[in-house]
Amino acid sequence: MNRIALITGATRNLGFSLAEGLAQRLQPTDTVYLTGRDASRVAESVHRLSNARADVRGEVLDVAEPHAVERFADLVASRHGGVDIVFSNHYTRVQPDDDPRAVIDHYVEANNLGTTHVLRSFAPLLRDGGRLLVVASRAGSLRALAPALHARFENLQSLEDVDRVICSWRDAVRSGRAPGQAWPAWINIPSKIGQVAAVRVLAGQRRADDLRRGILIASISPGLIDTGASRAWLDLTGAPQPDEVAGPLLDLALDGSPHESFYGELVHVGREEPGPLGSVVASGSIVPWR
């Protein structure tokens, strides 16, 4: 069966490197969907792909629009009957001098609600041996959050529950109440925790059948990457470029028998790096949730 892959947020940085790597590693009979929300950037990204073997199709997809995600999933289903590899990689940038109250709405719409839109629409399309990997970060652990807030992310039963928690945090940021509730000033942390929580909830609903069918659903910590999105926030001296980081993620996606323990977890794939509380996180290891 021809393999079908898609990457959200694929017009730059890690997303582009993932699309290019899949296009090079898959077969001429396979299809890679390179998606992004800007039509001109999608077209330009497809044009600058190098050494592609698979058929690469550029598609405009704004994950912040739930109906757009549903329509695209329907299109993929009608064309191919299912999907084999999904990298949920989209990310809306913020800068240190941005006012969180001013940017939080679109940030959550894309980074968090966009992730749950992708999970809802594409998880049902996964074929046997499929991979659905959400690119998050090692900050997606509750260890990066004040203990007083941990209960909000525990015992969630549905993606709707996750969305409600995230939207409650969004509303607190927008109103200026977030600091008084112990939310961190850097909005990336609760956002990443929300992405990981969404994967955990979905995996809890599907675990038995997915493991039987050889499906892997997980969130991924790729480690530091030298990109414009990170450069303003972190010291990236010696950090790898996106194409270097993409390699281990592609290896995991194309691994025919990944370790069952990875299912539903946040997996660090890349260089050994300090974790949320300073402990060293080894490549190929599970980042603790609590």
C-alpha positions in Angstrom: 0.0 0.0 0.0 1.3 3.4 -0.9 2.1 5.5 2.2 0.6 8.9 2.8 2.3 11.5 5.0 1.4 15.0 6.0 3.1 17.7 8.0 1.4 20.8 9.4 3.5 24.0 9.7 5.8 22.7 7.0 6.9 25.9 5.2 9.9 26.7 7.4 12.4 25.3 10.0 11.7 21.9 11.4 8.4 21.4 9.5 10.1 22.0 6.2 13.0 19.7 7.1 10.5 16.9 8.1 8.7 17.3 4.8 11.9 17.3 2.8 13.2 14.3 4.7 10.0 12.3 4.2 10.0 13.2 0.5 13.6 11.9 0.2 13.1 8.7 2.3 9.7 7.5 1.0 9.1 5.9 -2.3 8.0 7.4 -5.7 4.5 5.8 -5.2 4.1 7.5 -1.8 2.7 11.0 -1.2 3.8 13.8 1.1 1.5 16.7 1.9 3.4 19.8 2.8 0.9 22.2 4.4 0.9 25.7 5.7 -1.6 28.6 6.1 0.1 30.9 3.5 -0.4 29.8 -0.2 2.7 31.6 -1.5 4.9 30.1 1.2 3.5 26.6 0.5 4.2 26.9 -3.2 7.7 28.3 -2.6 8.5 25.5 -0.1 7.4 22.8 -2.5 9.6 24.5 -5.2 12.8 24.5 -3.0 12.5 20.8 -1.9 15.6 18.9 -3.0 16.1 15.3 -4.0 12.5 14.3 -3.5 11.5 10.8 -4.5 7.9 10.8 -3.2 5.1 12.8 -4.8 5.0 16.1 -2.9 1.7 18.1 -2.8 1.5 21.5 -1.3 -1.8 22.3 0.4 -3.1 25.4 2.2 -4.2 24.4 5.7 -4.9 26.8 8.6 -5.2 24.5 11.6 -6.8 27.3 13.7 -9.9 26.8 11.5 -11.6 23.5 12.6 -13.7 23.2 9.4 -10.6 23.7 7.3 -8.9 20.7 9.1 -12.1 18.6 8.7 -12.3 19.4 5.0 -8.7 18.5 4.4 -9.0 15.3 6.3 -12.1 14.4 4.2 -10.0 15.2 1.1 -7.2 12.9 2.2 -9.7 10.2 3.0 -11.4 10.4 -0.4 -8.1 10.4 -2.3 -6.3 7.8 -0.3 -8.6 6.0 2.1 -6.4 6.9 5.1 -3.0 8.3 6.3 0.2 6.7 7.5 2.3 9.5 9.0 1.1 12.8 10.5 3.5 15.3 12.0 1.5 18.0 13.9 4.2 20.6 13.9 2.5 24.0 13.5 3.6 26.8 15.8 2.7 30.5 16.1 5.6 32.6 17.3 5.7 35.1 20.1 8.5 37.4 21.0 9.8 38.4 24.5 8.4 42.0 24.1 4.9 40.8 23.1 2.1 41.5 25.6 0.7 38.0 26.3 -2.7 39.5 26.8 -2.6 40.8 23.2 -1.3 37.6 21.5 -2.9 34.8 23.6 -6.0 34.4 21.5 -4.3 33.5 18.2 -1.5 31.7 20.0 -4.0 29.3 21.6 -6.2 29.0 18.4 -3.2 27.8 16.4 -0.9 26.0 18.9 -3.5 24.3 21.1 -6.9 24.2 19.5 -5.1 23.6 16.2 -3.5 20.6 17.7 -6.8 19.1 19.0 -8.4 19.8 15.6 -5.6 17.7 13.9 -5.9 14.9 16.5 -9.7 14.8 16.1 -9.7 14.8 12.3 -6.6 12.6 11.5 -6.4 10.0 14.3 -9.5 8.2 12.8 -7.7 8.0 9.4 -4.6 6.3 10.7 -4.0 3.0 8.9 -2.3 0.0 10.5 1.2 0.9 11.4 0.4 4.6 11.3 2.2 7.3 13.2 0.7 10.5 14.7 3.4 12.6 16.3 2.8 16.0 17.9 5.9 18.2 18.1 5.9 19.7 21.6 8.9 20.2 23.9 10.3 18.9 27.2 8.5 21.9 28.8 5.3 19.9 28.2 5.8 18.1 31.5 3.8 19.1 34.6 7.2 19.4 36.3 7.5 22.7 34.5 4.3 24.0 36.1 3.5 25.2 39.6 2.1 22.2 41.6 -1.0 24.2 42.5 -2.0 23.9 38.8 -1.3 20.2 38.2 -4.8 19.1 39.1 -6.3 21.1 36.2 -4.5 18.7 33.8 -5.3 15.5 35.7 -8.1 13.1 35.0 -9.1 14.7 31.7 -11.4 12.4 29.8 -11.7 14.0 26.3 -10.1 16.5 24.0 -13.0 18.8 24.9 -11.8 18.6 28.5 -8.3 19.6 27.4 -9.7 22.5 25.3 -11.7 23.8 28.3 -8.6 23.8 30.6 -6.5 25.6 27.9 -9.3 28.1 27.2 -9.6 28.8 30.9 -5.9 29.6 31.0 -6.2 31.7 27.9 -9.0 33.7 29.5 -6.9 34.3 32.6 -4.0 35.5 30.5 -6.2 37.8 28.5 -7.8 39.3 31.7 -4.4 39.7 33.5 -5.4 37.2 36.2 -2.9 34.5 35.2 0.0 35.6 37.5 -2.3 35.5 40.5 -3.3 32.0 39.6 0.4 30.8 39.5 0.5 30.5 35.7 4.1 31.1 34.3 4.8 34.3 32.5 6.1 32.4 29.5 3.0 31.2 27.7 4.9 28.5 25.8 4.9 26.3 29.0 1.1 25.9 29.5 0.7 25.6 25.8 3.1 22.7 25.5 1.6 21.0 28.5 -1.8 21.3 26.8 -0.5 19.7 23.7 1.0 16.8 25.7 -2.2 16.5 27.7 -4.2 16.2 24.5 -2.0 13.4 23.2 -2.3 11.6 26.5 -6.1 11.8 26.5 -6.4 10.6 22.9 -4.0 7.8 23.5 -5.9 6.7 26.6 -9.1 6.4 24.5 -7.4 4.4 21.7 -4.5 2.5 23.4 -5.6 -1.1 23.2 -6.7 -1.1 19.5 -3.8 1.1 18.4 -1.2 -1.2 20.0 -2.9 -4.2 18.3 -2.7 -2.4 15.0 0.9 -1.2 15.4 -0.1 2.5 15.6 2.0 5.0 17.5 0.5 8.2 18.9 3.0 10.3 20.9 4.2 13.8 21.5 7.8 14.6 20.7 10.5 16.7 22.4 13.0 17.5 19.7 15.3 19.5 21.9 16.8 22.9 21.2 16.7 24.0 17.5 18.4 27.1 16.1 15.4 29.0 14.6 14.1 32.5 14.7 11.3 31.3 16.9 13.7 30.3 19.7 16.6 32.7 19.2 15.0 35.6 21.0 14.3 33.5 24.1 17.2 31.1 24.6 20.9 30.8 24.2 21.3 28.7 21.2 25.0 28.5 21.1 25.9 25.1 19.5 22.2 24.2 18.9 21.6 22.1 15.9 19.9 23.3 12.7 16.4 22.0 11.8 17.6 19.5 9.3 19.9 17.9 12.0 17.0 17.7 14.4 14.6 16.2 11.8 16.7 13.1 11.3 15.9 11.4 14.6 12.2 12.3 14.3 12.0 10.8 10.9 13.8 7.7 12.2 11.0 7.3 14.8 8.2 7.9 12.3 9.6 5.3 9.9 10.6 2.7 12.6 8.5 -0.3 12.0 8.5 -1.4 15.6 9.0 1.5 18.1 8.9 0.6 21.7 5.4 0.2 23.1 6.3 2.3 26.1 6.4 5.4 23.8 2.7 5.2 23.1 0.9 8.2 24.5 4.0 9.7 26.1 6.3 12.7 25.6 9.4 11.2 24.0 12.7 13.2 23.9 14.3 12.6 20.5 17.6 14.3 19.9 20.6 15.4 22.0 20.7 14.8 25.7 19.6 18.0 27.3 18.4 19.5 30.7 14.8 18.6 31.5 12.1 20.9 33.0 13.8 20.8 36.4 17.4 20.6 35.2 17.7 16.8 35.2 19.3 15.4 32.0 16.9 14.0 29.5 18.5 11.3 27.3 17.6 10.8 23.7 15.0 8.2 23.1 13.7 8.5 26.7 10.3 9.4 28.0 9.9 12.8 29.7 8.0 12.2 32.9 4.5 13.7 33.0 4.5 14.4 36.7 
